[in-house]
Amino acid sequence: MNINQWKKPSSSSINKIIKPTVSSSSLESSFKKLSSSSLESNKQINEISIEKKKVNKQQQQQTLPSESWAPIQIDQCLNGMHEHSAPCLHKHYLMKNNQTNNYTNLERGIELIYHSFKIKAPKFYNNEQKMEWMEKSKRIKMMKWAPDLEWAIYFSTNGQILVFNNVYIDAIIDSDKWSAGSCMGDSHSHLPFFKTKPSMKTFIRKYNHLPNNLSYLKNPNVKVTTGPNDVKTVEIQLEEDYERLDTVILCTSPDSYSFQHFLDRVTVTWSQAMIYQQDESSPNGSTSILSGLQSYNPVIKQFYSFMVDKHYHQQSIHAKKLIYSCRSPLVHPFTTQRVYDEMLRKLNAKFTIPFEKRRKIVYFTRQDADTVNIGRRIINETLLIDYLNKELKKRGRNEELIIFESYDYPNLQSLFKLFNDTKLIFGPHGATFYNSRFAPKQLAVLEILPSGGFYYNGFWEQASLLEQTYGVYYADKVNKKNDMIINDIPNFTKYLFDLIEEAQQRKPKDVLQKYYSWNVNV
């Protein structure tokens, strides 16, 4: 359905909060000054945004690789659809409000059907480690293994986009807490976004003698009561302080300030919301993101700069249009690859060095001061690095071992430059592996896990969704902090080199494929 067919209610002006003063003239003067500066600021932002969106529209004419994974979009409530699917929710609220002669600010509902897919099992050090990892992988509810245990199958899933008009959102201060009710959680609610009126906050003041000028007390949101000894109590209600914005994408997922969960959640809800944004017929107005605590990570700040015009954190806002995209799949090629494609396109970056000509092996140490969580260190790291350097020289391929320190790479351009010449990244489990998102798709990724029950599938999934070759190695755990020791460094090094050779030989379809449940001969 063409978006132009949808009727959009006109937006009303929103009053900024003015703290109560005794003089009504000072109230009016303050309001005029505030409104004037705010309107001028918004005008400048909108002019920049219009130009930016025109450029984005031109860029979107080019087909991105991730488009092959784009979900099917349904924006009409069809027979047989679940009553909670997005277009049926929209229909429900339209009918409900027609019956009561009320207005619903839910403008549109789009149900998204994501393709089934399968990813290649990791490359293992030996069969014993394979069985240990495979046994633990049975915990993953969203996938099942093919009978030969070579491919993990992820079945079709749904997403939703709900578009609201004229939404008042009070500051969401608890969004960084983990719960099923948080954004991207199973039970996150869209109901708060039917709020089309501002919240009021109350100022209470007592007077022995009221001032002579009582004109400001004529407001219906002001209440005066007289108590003992003729003491007057004045209650003044004013609108909450709302930031006035055009289009807002809701990204209030848990720990949105952290490097890891910004990349695996905030960017996911944003990339799904862009399905709606890229179909918008009008480029007018700015687009913002509302998320949780503000991050001071320079890479996250740079991401925000190309994702949207502005970003807000735990603030009360009024959105002319709110894109609700919290019902997004956590794991799917489309959202992961769309973020990757947009990042390279917006920054005009390319990976140009063929795999066989790359020289760098990058090690993610956990000895650096920037590591957030203690533990998971390689105790004999120095011996490992010394041995690996000797073996790299023996190979005679002009390869270089780089010890990764995050503060040496403060922006995406510096990361692109490093990984453009990198054939393998490896190290103990940690969020640093999210840097594989800034590397070429043809890449070897080796994650070292502590033995004895530790399991994590996130970096295997991420690497595979980007068509990278992933390997996992269990090192011997030595303490409760999950520190590890690699007892057989020569054989570990041989395994590392084998993984590099495997990555060089593989094609994208050797790692990631669409899945269809019927065997069809064509």
C-alpha positions as CSV (number, residue, x, y, z in Angstrom):
1,M,0.0,0.0,0.0
2,N,1.3,3.4,-0.9
3,I,2.2,5.4,2.2
4,N,0.6,8.5,0.6
5,Q,-2.8,6.9,1.0
6,W,-2.5,7.1,4.7
7,K,-4.1,10.1,6.4
8,K,-1.7,12.0,8.7
9,P,-3.1,14.2,11.5
10,S,-1.8,17.7,11.7
11,S,0.7,18.3,14.4
12,S,0.0,20.8,17.2
13,S,2.4,23.1,18.7
14,I,3.9,22.0,22.0
15,N,4.6,24.3,24.9
16,K,7.9,24.1,26.5
17,I,8.0,24.1,30.3
18,I,8.3,27.5,32.0
19,K,9.0,27.5,35.6
20,P,6.4,29.5,37.6
21,T,7.1,33.1,38.5
22,V,5.0,35.7,40.1
23,S,4.7,37.9,37.0
24,S,2.6,36.8,34.1
25,S,4.5,39.2,31.8
26,S,7.8,37.5,32.6
27,L,6.2,34.2,31.8
28,E,5.1,35.5,28.4
29,S,8.5,37.1,27.7
30,S,10.3,33.9,28.6
31,F,8.0,31.8,26.4
32,K,8.6,34.1,23.4
33,K,12.3,34.0,23.7
34,L,12.4,30.2,24.2
35,S,10.0,29.6,21.3
36,S,11.9,31.9,19.0
37,S,15.3,30.3,19.7
38,S,13.8,26.8,19.5
39,L,12.1,27.4,16.2
40,E,15.2,28.9,14.7
41,S,17.3,25.9,15.9
42,N,14.7,23.4,14.6
43,K,14.6,25.2,11.2
44,Q,18.4,24.9,10.8
45,I,18.3,21.2,11.8
46,N,15.5,20.5,9.3
47,E,17.4,22.3,6.5
48,I,20.4,20.1,7.1
49,S,18.2,17.0,7.4
50,I,16.4,17.6,4.1
51,E,19.7,17.9,2.3
52,K,21.0,14.8,4.1
53,K,17.9,12.8,3.2
54,K,18.1,13.8,-0.4
55,V,21.6,12.4,-0.5
56,N,20.4,9.2,1.3
57,K,17.6,8.8,-1.2
58,Q,20.1,9.0,-4.1
59,Q,22.3,6.4,-2.3
60,Q,19.4,4.1,-1.7
61,Q,18.8,3.8,-5.5
62,Q,21.8,1.5,-5.4
63,T,20.9,-2.0,-4.4
64,L,22.7,-3.1,-1.3
65,P,23.9,-6.8,-0.9
66,S,21.7,-7.1,2.2
67,E,18.6,-6.5,0.1
68,S,18.7,-10.2,-0.9
69,W,17.8,-11.0,2.8
70,A,15.1,-8.3,3.1
71,P,11.9,-9.5,4.8
72,I,8.6,-9.7,3.2
73,Q,6.4,-6.7,4.1
74,I,2.7,-6.9,4.8
75,D,0.7,-3.8,5.7
76,Q,-2.9,-5.1,5.4
77,C,-4.7,-7.4,7.8
78,L,-5.3,-10.4,5.6
79,N,-7.5,-13.4,6.3
80,G,-5.6,-16.0,8.4
81,M,-3.2,-13.5,10.0
82,H,-2.7,-13.5,13.7
83,E,-4.7,-10.8,15.5
84,H,-1.5,-9.5,17.1
85,S,0.3,-9.0,13.7
86,A,1.1,-5.4,13.0
87,P,-1.5,-4.5,10.3
88,C,-4.2,-6.4,12.4
89,L,-3.3,-4.3,15.5
90,H,-3.7,-1.2,13.4
91,K,-7.1,-2.4,12.1
92,H,-8.1,-3.3,15.7
93,Y,-7.3,0.2,17.0
94,L,-9.0,1.9,14.0
95,M,-12.2,-0.1,14.6
96,K,-12.1,0.5,18.4
97,N,-11.7,4.2,18.0
98,N,-14.4,4.5,15.3
99,Q,-16.8,2.9,17.7
100,T,-16.0,5.5,20.4
101,N,-15.5,8.4,18.0
102,N,-12.0,8.8,19.2
103,Y,-8.8,9.3,17.3
104,T,-6.0,6.7,17.2
105,N,-2.5,8.0,16.6
106,L,-1.3,4.6,15.3
107,E,-0.8,5.5,11.6
108,R,0.5,2.2,10.2
109,G,1.4,-1.4,11.1
110,I,3.9,-3.4,9.0
111,E,4.4,-7.1,9.6
112,L,7.8,-8.4,8.5
113,I,8.5,-12.1,7.6
114,Y,12.2,-12.9,7.7
115,H,13.6,-15.7,5.6
116,S,14.8,-19.0,7.1
117,F,18.6,-19.4,6.9
118,K,21.4,-21.8,7.9
119,I,24.9,-21.1,9.0
120,K,28.0,-23.4,8.9
121,A,29.1,-25.1,12.1
122,P,32.3,-23.8,13.6
123,K,35.7,-25.3,12.7
124,F,36.8,-27.3,15.8
125,Y,40.3,-28.1,17.1
126,N,39.4,-31.8,17.5
127,N,36.3,-34.0,17.8
128,E,36.3,-34.0,21.6
129,Q,36.0,-30.2,21.6
130,K,33.4,-30.4,18.9
131,M,31.2,-32.7,21.0
132,E,31.6,-30.4,24.1
133,W,30.5,-27.3,22.1
134,M,27.7,-29.1,20.2
135,E,26.2,-30.5,23.4
136,K,26.0,-27.0,24.9
137,S,24.6,-25.5,21.7
138,K,21.4,-27.5,22.2
139,R,20.3,-24.7,24.6
140,I,19.7,-22.4,21.6
141,K,15.9,-22.4,21.2
142,M,15.8,-20.4,17.9
143,M,17.7,-23.0,15.8
144,K,18.2,-26.7,15.3
145,W,21.0,-28.7,13.8
146,A,20.8,-30.5,10.5
147,P,21.3,-34.3,10.9
148,D,24.9,-34.2,9.8
149,L,25.7,-31.5,12.4
150,E,27.3,-29.4,9.7
151,W,24.6,-26.7,9.4
152,A,22.5,-24.8,12.0
153,I,19.0,-24.0,10.8
154,Y,17.2,-20.8,11.9
155,F,13.6,-20.8,10.9
156,S,11.5,-18.0,9.6
157,T,10.6,-15.4,12.2
158,N,8.5,-12.2,12.3
159,G,9.3,-8.6,13.0
160,Q,7.0,-5.5,13.4
161,I,7.1,-1.8,12.6
162,L,4.4,0.3,14.2
163,V,4.2,4.0,13.2
164,F,2.7,6.5,15.7
165,N,1.9,10.2,15.3
166,N,2.0,12.9,17.9
167,V,3.5,10.9,20.7
168,Y,4.5,12.3,24.1
169,I,7.2,10.1,25.7
170,D,8.2,10.7,29.3
171,A,11.8,10.0,30.2
172,I,12.4,6.2,30.2
173,I,15.0,5.9,32.9
174,D,15.0,2.1,33.4
175,S,15.5,0.9,29.8
176,D,19.0,-0.3,30.4
177,K,17.8,-3.0,32.8
178,W,17.5,-6.5,31.4
179,S,14.0,-8.0,31.4
180,A,11.4,-9.5,29.0
181,G,9.7,-6.2,29.0
182,S,12.6,-4.2,27.6
183,C,12.9,-3.2,24.0
184,M,13.5,-6.4,21.9
185,G,12.2,-8.5,24.8
186,D,9.3,-10.9,24.2
187,S,6.8,-8.8,26.2
188,H,7.8,-5.2,25.5
189,S,4.6,-3.1,25.2
190,H,3.7,-0.6,22.5
191,L,0.8,0.8,24.6
192,P,2.7,3.7,26.2
193,F,3.0,5.3,22.7
194,F,-0.7,6.0,22.4
195,K,0.0,8.9,24.7
196,T,-0.9,12.1,22.8
197,K,-1.1,14.6,25.7
198,P,1.8,15.9,27.8
199,S,2.2,14.9,31.4
200,M,1.9,17.6,34.0
201,K,4.1,18.3,36.9
202,T,3.0,20.3,40.0
203,F,4.8,23.1,41.8
204,I,3.4,23.8,45.3
205,R,4.1,27.0,47.2
206,K,2.7,28.6,50.3
207,Y,2.1,32.3,50.8
208,N,1.2,34.4,53.9
209,H,0.3,37.2,51.5
210,L,-0.4,36.6,47.9
211,P,1.2,39.1,45.4
212,N,-1.0,41.8,44.1
213,N,-0.8,40.6,40.5
214,L,-2.9,37.5,40.4
215,S,-3.4,37.4,36.6
216,Y,-1.2,34.3,36.3
217,L,-3.5,32.5,38.7
218,K,-6.4,32.5,36.2
219,N,-4.9,29.5,34.4
220,P,-7.1,26.4,34.9
221,N,-4.0,24.5,35.8
222,V,-3.6,26.7,38.9
223,K,-5.3,25.9,42.2
224,V,-5.4,28.2,45.3
225,T,-6.5,26.9,48.6
226,T,-6.7,28.8,52.0
227,G,-5.5,27.0,55.1
228,P,-5.2,28.0,58.8
229,N,-4.2,31.5,59.6
230,D,-5.2,32.5,56.0
231,V,-2.0,30.9,54.6
232,K,-2.6,30.4,50.8
233,T,-1.3,27.2,49.1
234,V,-0.8,27.6,45.4
235,E,-0.5,24.6,43.1
236,I,0.7,25.3,39.6
237,Q,0.7,22.6,36.9
238,L,2.9,22.9,33.9
239,E,3.8,20.7,31.0
240,E,6.7,18.3,31.4
241,D,9.8,19.5,29.6
242,Y,9.6,17.8,26.2
243,E,12.2,18.0,23.4
244,R,10.2,18.6,20.2
245,L,11.3,16.3,17.4
246,D,10.2,15.2,14.0
247,T,10.8,11.5,13.4
248,V,12.1,9.3,16.3
249,I,13.2,5.7,16.2
250,L,12.8,4.0,19.5
251,C,16.0,2.0,20.5
252,T,15.7,1.7,24.3
253,S,17.2,-1.7,24.5
254,P,19.2,-2.8,27.6
255,D,22.8,-1.6,28.0
256,S,22.5,0.5,24.9
257,Y,25.5,2.5,26.0
258,S,27.8,-0.5,25.8
259,F,29.9,-1.3,22.7
260,Q,28.5,-4.9,22.5
261,H,24.8,-4.2,23.1
262,F,24.8,-1.1,21.0
263,L,25.9,-3.2,18.0
264,D,23.7,-6.3,18.7
265,R,20.5,-4.4,19.6
266,V,20.4,-0.7,18.9
267,T,21.7,-1.1,15.4
268,V,19.2,-4.0,14.9
269,T,16.1,-2.0,15.8
270,W,17.4,0.9,13.7
271,S,18.1,-1.2,10.6
272,Q,14.6,-2.7,10.8
273,A,13.1,0.8,11.2
274,M,14.9,1.9,8.1
275,I,12.7,-0.5,6.0
276,Y,9.9,2.1,6.7
277,Q,12.1,5.1,6.5
278,Q,13.5,4.3,3.0
279,D,10.0,4.1,1.7
280,E,9.0,7.5,3.0
281,S,7.8,9.7,0.2
282,S,8.8,13.0,1.8
283,P,12.4,13.9,2.9
284,N,11.2,16.7,5.2
285,G,12.2,16.8,8.9
286,S,15.0,15.3,10.9
287,T,15.3,11.7,12.2
288,S,16.5,11.0,15.8
289,I,17.1,8.0,18.0
290,L,15.9,7.6,21.6
291,S,18.0,5.2,23.6
292,G,19.1,4.6,27.2
293,L,22.2,5.9,28.9
294,Q,24.5,7.9,26.8
295,S,27.7,6.2,25.6
296,Y,31.2,7.9,25.6
297,N,32.6,5.3,23.3
298,P,33.9,7.2,20.3
299,V,33.0,4.5,17.8
300,I,29.4,4.5,19.1
301,K,29.3,8.2,18.7
302,Q,30.5,8.0,15.2
303,F,27.8,5.3,14.4
304,Y,25.1,7.6,15.6
305,S,26.4,10.4,13.3
306,F,25.6,8.4,10.2
307,M,22.6,6.6,11.5
308,V,20.5,9.6,12.3
309,D,20.6,13.4,12.6
310,K,20.5,13.5,16.4
311,H,20.3,11.0,19.3
312,Y,18.7,11.5,22.7
313,H,19.1,9.6,26.0
314,Q,16.6,9.2,28.8
315,Q,14.8,12.4,27.9
316,S,11.2,13.4,27.7
317,I,10.3,14.0,24.0
318,H,7.4,14.8,21.8
319,A,7.7,13.0,18.4
320,K,5.6,14.1,15.4
321,K,6.2,10.5,14.2
322,L,7.5,7.6,16.3
323,I,8.8,4.4,14.6
324,Y,8.4,1.5,17.0
325,S,10.7,-1.3,15.9
326,C,11.4,-3.1,19.2
327,R,10.0,-6.4,17.8
328,S,13.1,-7.2,15.8
329,P,14.9,-10.5,15.4
330,L,18.1,-10.7,17.4
331,V,19.8,-12.9,14.8
332,H,19.2,-12.6,11.1
333,P,21.4,-11.9,8.0
334,F,19.3,-8.9,6.9
335,T,19.7,-6.7,10.0
336,T,23.4,-7.6,10.5
337,Q,24.3,-7.1,6.9
338,R,22.2,-4.0,6.5
339,V,24.1,-2.2,9.3
340,Y,27.4,-3.4,7.6
341,D,26.3,-2.1,4.2
342,E,25.0,1.2,5.5
343,M,28.2,1.8,7.5
344,L,30.5,1.3,4.5
345,R,28.2,3.3,2.2
346,K,27.7,6.3,4.5
347,L,31.5,6.5,5.2
348,N,32.4,5.8,1.6
349,A,34.7,2.9,2.7
350,K,35.8,-0.2,0.8
351,F,37.9,-3.3,1.7
352,T,40.3,-3.5,-1.2
353,I,43.0,-6.0,-0.3
354,P,42.4,-9.6,-1.4
355,F,42.6,-12.2,1.3
356,E,45.7,-13.9,0.1
357,K,47.6,-10.5,0.0
358,R,46.7,-9.5,3.6
359,R,49.5,-9.5,6.1
360,K,48.1,-9.0,9.5
361,I,47.0,-11.4,12.3
362,V,45.3,-9.5,15.0
363,Y,45.3,-10.7,18.6
364,F,42.6,-9.5,21.0
365,T,44.4,-9.4,24.4
366,R,42.5,-9.1,27.7
367,Q,45.6,-7.7,29.5
368,D,44.9,-4.1,28.4
369,A,43.5,-1.5,30.8
370,D,40.4,-1.0,28.6
371,T,38.9,-4.5,29.4
372,V,35.6,-4.0,31.2
373,N,35.2,-7.4,32.9
374,I,38.2,-9.1,34.6
375,G,39.1,-12.6,33.8
376,R,39.4,-14.8,30.7
377,R,43.0,-14.0,30.3
378,I,45.5,-16.3,28.6
379,I,48.1,-16.9,31.4
380,N,50.9,-18.0,29.0
381,E,50.1,-15.2,26.5
382,T,53.8,-14.2,26.2
383,L,54.8,-17.7,25.3
384,L,52.0,-17.9,22.8
385,I,52.9,-14.6,21.1
386,D,56.6,-15.4,21.0
387,Y,56.0,-18.8,19.4
388,L,53.5,-17.4,16.9
389,N,55.9,-14.7,15.8
390,K,58.6,-17.3,15.1
391,E,56.2,-19.4,13.1
392,L,55.0,-16.4,11.1
393,K,58.6,-15.7,10.1
394,K,59.0,-19.4,9.1
395,R,56.0,-19.1,6.8
396,G,57.8,-16.4,4.8
397,R,54.6,-14.6,3.8
398,N,55.5,-11.2,5.3
399,E,52.8,-11.6,7.9
400,E,52.7,-9.5,11.1
401,L,51.1,-10.2,14.5
402,I,49.3,-7.1,15.9
403,I,48.3,-6.9,19.6
404,F,45.0,-5.0,19.5
405,E,44.6,-2.1,21.9
406,S,41.2,-0.4,21.5
407,Y,42.6,3.1,22.3
408,D,44.8,2.9,19.2
409,Y,41.7,2.8,17.0
410,P,39.4,5.6,18.1
411,N,37.2,5.7,15.0
412,L,35.8,3.5,12.3
413,Q,38.3,4.7,9.6
414,S,41.2,3.5,11.7
415,L,39.5,0.2,12.3
416,F,38.8,-0.2,8.5
417,K,42.4,0.5,7.7
418,L,43.6,-2.2,10.2
419,F,41.1,-4.9,9.2
420,N,41.5,-4.2,5.4
421,D,44.9,-5.8,5.7
422,T,43.8,-8.5,8.3
423,K,43.2,-12.2,7.5
424,L,42.6,-13.5,11.0
425,I,41.4,-12.1,14.4
426,F,41.7,-14.3,17.5
427,G,41.8,-14.1,21.3
428,P,39.9,-15.1,24.5
429,H,36.1,-14.5,24.6
430,G,35.1,-10.9,24.9
431,A,33.2,-8.0,23.4
432,T,36.2,-7.0,21.3
433,F,35.1,-9.7,18.8
434,Y,32.4,-7.3,17.8
435,N,35.2,-5.6,15.8
436,S,34.7,-8.3,13.2
437,R,31.8,-6.1,12.0
438,F,34.4,-3.6,10.8
439,A,36.3,-6.2,8.8
440,P,36.0,-7.7,5.3
441,K,33.5,-10.5,4.9
442,Q,36.2,-13.0,4.0
443,L,37.9,-13.3,7.4
444,A,39.0,-16.0,9.8
445,V,37.7,-15.6,13.4
446,L,39.1,-17.7,16.2
447,E,37.5,-17.5,19.7
448,I,39.2,-19.1,22.7
449,L,36.8,-20.3,25.4
450,P,37.6,-21.6,28.9
451,S,36.9,-25.3,29.3
452,G,34.5,-26.8,31.8
453,G,31.1,-25.6,30.9
454,F,31.6,-22.2,29.3
455,Y,29.6,-21.6,26.2
456,Y,28.7,-18.6,24.0
457,N,27.3,-18.7,20.5
458,G,27.0,-15.0,19.7
459,F,30.3,-14.4,17.9
460,W,29.8,-17.6,15.9
461,E,26.5,-16.3,14.7
462,Q,27.7,-12.8,14.1
463,A,30.7,-14.0,12.1
464,S,28.6,-16.4,10.1
465,L,26.0,-13.8,9.3
466,L,28.8,-11.7,7.8
467,E,30.0,-14.8,5.8
468,Q,33.2,-15.0,7.9
469,T,34.9,-18.3,8.8
470,Y,34.6,-19.0,12.6
471,G,36.6,-21.4,14.7
472,V,36.4,-22.1,18.4
473,Y,39.1,-23.5,20.8
474,Y,38.7,-24.6,24.4
475,A,41.7,-23.7,26.5
476,D,42.2,-25.2,30.0
477,K,40.5,-23.1,32.7
478,V,42.8,-22.4,35.7
479,N,40.7,-20.4,38.1
480,K,37.2,-19.0,38.9
481,K,37.9,-15.9,36.9
482,N,37.9,-18.2,33.8
483,D,41.6,-17.4,33.1
484,M,43.1,-20.0,30.7
485,I,46.3,-21.7,29.6
486,I,47.0,-23.1,26.2
487,N,49.0,-26.2,27.0
488,D,49.9,-27.3,23.4
489,I,50.9,-24.0,21.7
490,P,52.5,-25.7,18.6
491,N,49.2,-27.6,17.8
492,F,47.1,-24.6,18.6
493,T,49.2,-22.6,16.1
494,K,48.8,-25.3,13.5
495,Y,45.0,-25.1,14.0
496,L,45.1,-21.3,13.7
497,F,47.0,-21.6,10.3
498,D,44.5,-24.2,9.1
499,L,41.6,-21.9,9.9
500,I,43.3,-19.2,7.8
501,E,43.6,-21.6,4.9
502,E,40.0,-22.6,5.3
503,A,38.8,-19.0,5.2
504,Q,40.9,-18.4,2.0
505,Q,39.2,-21.3,0.2
506,R,35.6,-20.7,1.3
507,K,33.0,-18.9,-0.7
508,P,30.1,-17.0,0.9
509,K,27.7,-19.9,0.3
510,D,30.0,-22.2,2.2
511,V,29.1,-20.2,5.4
512,L,25.6,-18.8,5.0
513,Q,22.6,-19.9,2.9
514,K,18.9,-19.4,2.6
515,Y,17.0,-22.4,3.9
516,Y,13.8,-23.9,2.4
517,S,12.1,-26.9,4.0
518,W,11.0,-28.5,0.7
519,N,13.5,-30.3,-1.7
520,V,12.5,-28.8,-5.1
521,N,14.0,-29.9,-8.4
522,V,14.1,-27.1,-10.9
